[in-house]
Amino acid sequence: MNRSFTKVLGGASFLEGSRWHDGRLWVSDCYTQRVLSVTEDGRDQRVEAIVPGNPSGLGFLPDKRLLAVSMKDQLILRRESDGTMVLHADLSGTAKFMINDMVVDPLGRCWVGCMGFDIALGAPVDAAVLVRVDPDGTTCVVADDVWVPNGTVFHDNTIVLAETFANRMTAFDVDAAGELTNRRAWAEFGPMPESREVAEIISQLEITPDGIAEPDAEGAVWIADAFHARALRIAPGGQVLEEIRMSDGLVFDVSLGGADGHTLFLAVSPGYAEAERRDHRDSVLLATRVDVPLAHPPAGG
């Protein structure tokens, strides 16, 4: 089909961690250390916060205060009502390397993916953990043996986690105490790579789920298939329902939102490595319309 795109935001280094919230798309521009927000039409763009350790995953507490992952220093920062950024949680005693994507559930608990190896130095790939951060800032490892945890969504007391280097997306049930149970494959795209070298693993991946959007009204999830230059709509079990292929750039993150829930936002960049991206400003946020809306589009956007 012929698909049209609108450029919502340009001039970025590398966009990640996008969330539709309160009538705006919020997104991290990692290597300029900025958290940005923008209206659906791109006309109103704002710098919402500065995160010196490079922002990634974003979320919001029940009282709407912003939470932002600070990747390098393994912190979660909170924006107070006066705009100041303060410490919300310290994961430096839990995470071995950088922390990454995050989702915040309706109770204000953060679910944070931690890298298991130093990808910037080309270290051998190793398993990582998923950490729960309670509203008081306490941390707890709730899952291990996850391979490059990336996009994460919380929906109907279920967490769905993208494991970028494992050819799969994994689901967990969340019990009343915040523990994860019933671990299972939400979607499997191929066998687990046996190599521990990044380049070899990437060549063995059928689909590389990176950022993922909240489920749509039919229970499917849009994902960024980062190293295949496309976004995919995936049904539970792994069936590919729709594909959006990009002719220029790679898709690293997606969000579903907009005033009526029918807008898919795509973060597109030539690459992801900080050494390659920090001095460039050619990453963009694009928008396109999709048929099936967000499962619970917010009233009034």
Summary of the structure (lengths in Angstrom):
residues: 301
radius of gyration: 17.3
end to end distance: 27.1
largest distance: 49.5
contacts: 1085
relative contact order: 0.15
helix: 8%
strand: 50%
